[in-house]
Amino acid sequence: MRALPLVFLLFIGCEKKADPTRAVETPKPTKITHFYGNAVSLPRGETLTLCYGTENAATVSITPPIETELRPSLNRCIGDTPAKDTTYTLKAGGPGGDVSQTFQVKIGPPPKPLITNFQLQGDFVRPRGSKVQFCYAVDFAAAVSLSPPAAQPLKAGTHCFEVVVEKTTTYILTATAPDGTVDRVQNTVTIQ
């Protein structure tokens, strides 16, 4: 029975002690794997898509600030509409340090509204009270109007509308860009 306490003391004496020379594990470095936009130049008023990816990041921010809430992600895309040439800086931070990357976009003038088609379907000479159909195609416009006005509102794109003509009338189609630039085309219907 005397051997039992001796064995017990041997186990107590074998307690493992911490090694003071052992290094603390270094955190993995914070990385920006990609940061780019869908264009390096845009017309004013167009939306830019920015995409980014991060690894080992706890925080993400972009300057100049954008409306969208940012978060670390392997791959994420967000939109912004810059008013002027802009250099975006993406910053990612985490236990492995802080990193940043930039992307620059140049902003040009807005596209001019372009009326690519405005034509009367059929003859330009008609009897009084005739229904006349016009078709038009307009690109890059914030507003489209007709003078004298059509019964229904007009919009950008490719559309047709009808008017009833009681007297010889010149119809003027107007397309207006977001910056106020205007394009006009006209057609005249003659009443016999």
C-alpha positions as CSV (number, residue, x, y, z in Angstrom):
1,M,0.0,0.0,0.0
2,R,2.9,2.3,0.4
3,A,3.5,2.3,-3.4
4,L,0.1,4.0,-4.0
5,P,1.1,7.4,-2.5
6,L,4.4,7.4,-4.4
7,V,2.6,6.7,-7.7
8,F,0.2,9.6,-6.9
9,L,3.1,11.9,-6.3
10,L,4.7,10.9,-9.6
11,F,1.6,12.0,-11.5
12,I,1.4,15.3,-9.6
13,G,5.0,16.0,-10.5
14,C,4.3,15.4,-14.2
15,E,2.1,18.4,-14.6
16,K,2.8,20.1,-17.9
17,K,4.0,23.7,-17.7
18,A,3.4,26.4,-20.3
19,D,6.3,27.1,-22.6
20,P,7.1,30.8,-22.4
21,T,9.0,30.7,-25.7
22,R,5.9,29.5,-27.7
23,A,4.7,32.2,-30.1
24,V,1.2,33.6,-30.1
25,E,-0.6,32.7,-33.4
26,T,-0.4,35.7,-35.9
27,P,-3.7,36.7,-37.4
28,K,-4.2,36.1,-41.1
29,P,-3.5,39.3,-43.2
30,T,-6.5,41.4,-44.2
31,K,-6.9,41.3,-48.0
32,I,-8.8,43.1,-50.8
33,T,-9.0,40.4,-53.5
34,H,-10.6,42.8,-56.0
35,F,-12.0,46.3,-56.4
36,Y,-13.2,47.5,-59.8
37,G,-16.1,49.3,-61.6
38,N,-18.1,48.3,-64.7
39,A,-16.7,51.3,-66.6
40,V,-13.7,53.6,-66.4
41,S,-15.7,56.4,-68.0
42,L,-19.4,57.2,-67.8
43,P,-21.8,59.8,-69.1
44,R,-23.0,62.1,-66.3
45,G,-26.2,60.7,-64.6
46,E,-25.4,57.1,-65.4
47,T,-25.0,54.5,-62.5
48,L,-21.6,53.0,-61.9
49,T,-21.4,49.4,-60.5
50,L,-18.5,48.9,-58.1
51,C,-17.5,45.4,-57.1
52,Y,-15.2,44.3,-54.3
53,G,-14.0,41.3,-52.4
54,T,-12.3,40.9,-49.1
55,E,-10.7,38.2,-46.9
56,N,-10.1,38.3,-43.2
57,A,-11.8,41.7,-42.9
58,A,-13.9,42.9,-40.0
59,T,-14.8,46.3,-41.5
60,V,-15.2,47.7,-45.0
61,S,-15.6,51.4,-46.1
62,I,-15.5,53.4,-49.3
63,T,-14.7,57.0,-49.7
64,P,-16.3,59.1,-50.9
65,P,-19.1,57.6,-48.9
66,I,-22.0,55.9,-50.8
67,E,-25.6,55.3,-49.7
68,T,-25.3,51.5,-49.5
69,E,-24.3,49.9,-46.2
70,L,-21.0,48.0,-46.7
71,R,-19.9,44.8,-45.1
72,P,-17.0,42.3,-45.6
73,S,-17.7,39.9,-48.4
74,L,-15.9,37.6,-50.8
75,N,-17.8,39.2,-53.7
76,R,-20.3,42.1,-53.6
77,C,-21.4,44.7,-56.1
78,I,-23.0,48.1,-55.3
79,G,-24.1,51.1,-57.3
80,D,-23.3,54.8,-57.2
81,T,-24.0,57.7,-59.5
82,P,-21.0,60.0,-59.4
83,A,-21.5,63.6,-60.6
84,K,-17.9,64.3,-61.4
85,D,-14.6,62.4,-61.9
86,T,-14.2,60.3,-58.8
87,T,-11.5,58.2,-57.2
88,Y,-13.1,55.6,-54.9
89,T,-10.9,54.2,-52.1
90,L,-11.9,50.9,-50.5
91,K,-10.6,50.3,-47.0
92,A,-10.7,46.9,-45.3
93,G,-9.6,46.4,-41.7
94,G,-9.2,43.4,-39.4
95,P,-7.0,41.7,-36.9
96,G,-4.5,41.2,-39.7
97,G,-4.1,44.9,-40.4
98,D,-5.7,47.6,-42.7
99,V,-5.4,47.6,-46.5
100,S,-6.8,49.9,-49.2
101,Q,-7.3,50.0,-52.9
102,T,-8.5,52.7,-55.3
103,F,-10.6,52.8,-58.5
104,Q,-11.0,55.9,-60.7
105,V,-13.9,56.8,-63.0
106,K,-14.1,59.7,-65.4
107,I,-17.5,61.4,-65.9
108,G,-18.3,62.9,-69.3
109,P,-21.3,64.9,-70.6
110,P,-24.7,63.1,-70.4
111,P,-25.8,61.4,-73.6
112,K,-27.8,63.8,-75.7
113,P,-31.4,62.8,-76.3
114,L,-31.7,61.5,-79.7
115,I,-34.9,61.2,-81.7
116,T,-34.0,58.4,-84.0
117,N,-37.4,58.2,-85.6
118,F,-40.6,60.3,-85.9
119,Q,-42.8,59.4,-88.8
120,L,-46.4,59.5,-89.9
121,Q,-47.9,56.2,-90.9
122,G,-49.5,56.6,-94.3
123,D,-50.1,59.8,-96.3
124,F,-49.2,63.3,-95.2
125,V,-52.4,64.6,-96.9
126,R,-55.6,63.6,-95.2
127,P,-59.3,64.4,-95.0
128,R,-60.5,66.5,-92.1
129,G,-61.2,64.5,-88.9
130,S,-58.8,61.7,-89.9
131,K,-57.1,59.5,-87.3
132,V,-53.4,59.7,-87.9
133,Q,-50.8,57.4,-86.4
134,F,-47.3,58.6,-85.6
135,C,-44.4,56.3,-84.4
136,Y,-41.3,57.5,-82.8
137,A,-38.0,56.3,-81.1
138,V,-36.2,58.3,-78.5
139,D,-33.1,57.4,-76.5
140,F,-31.5,59.0,-73.4
141,A,-34.4,61.3,-72.6
142,A,-35.9,62.3,-69.2
143,A,-39.0,63.7,-70.9
144,V,-40.8,63.4,-74.2
145,S,-43.6,65.7,-75.4
146,L,-45.6,66.6,-78.4
147,S,-46.9,70.0,-79.5
148,P,-49.8,70.2,-80.0
149,P,-50.1,67.6,-77.2
150,A,-51.2,64.0,-77.8
151,A,-54.0,62.5,-75.7
152,Q,-51.7,60.2,-73.8
153,P,-48.3,61.1,-72.2
154,L,-45.3,60.2,-74.2
155,K,-42.1,58.5,-72.9
156,A,-38.6,57.5,-74.0
157,G,-38.3,54.3,-76.1
158,T,-40.1,53.2,-79.2
159,H,-43.9,53.9,-79.3
160,C,-46.8,54.9,-81.5
161,F,-49.8,57.2,-80.8
162,E,-52.8,58.5,-82.7
163,V,-54.2,62.0,-83.1
164,V,-57.4,63.2,-84.8
165,V,-56.5,66.0,-87.3
166,E,-59.1,68.7,-88.0
167,K,-56.8,71.2,-89.8
168,T,-53.3,71.3,-91.3
169,T,-51.0,70.9,-88.3
170,T,-47.3,70.7,-87.7
171,Y,-46.5,68.2,-84.9
172,I,-43.3,68.8,-83.0
173,L,-41.8,65.9,-81.0
174,T,-39.4,67.1,-78.2
175,A,-37.0,65.0,-76.2
176,T,-35.3,66.5,-73.1
177,A,-32.2,65.1,-71.4
178,P,-31.7,65.2,-67.6
179,D,-29.3,68.1,-68.0
180,G,-31.9,70.1,-70.1
181,T,-30.4,69.4,-73.6
182,V,-33.3,69.3,-76.1
183,D,-33.8,67.5,-79.5
184,R,-36.8,68.3,-81.8
185,V,-38.2,66.8,-84.9
186,Q,-41.4,67.8,-86.7
187,N,-43.9,66.4,-89.2
188,T,-46.8,68.2,-90.9
189,V,-50.2,66.7,-91.7
190,T,-52.0,68.6,-94.5
191,I,-55.9,68.6,-94.5
192,Q,-57.3,68.7,-98.0
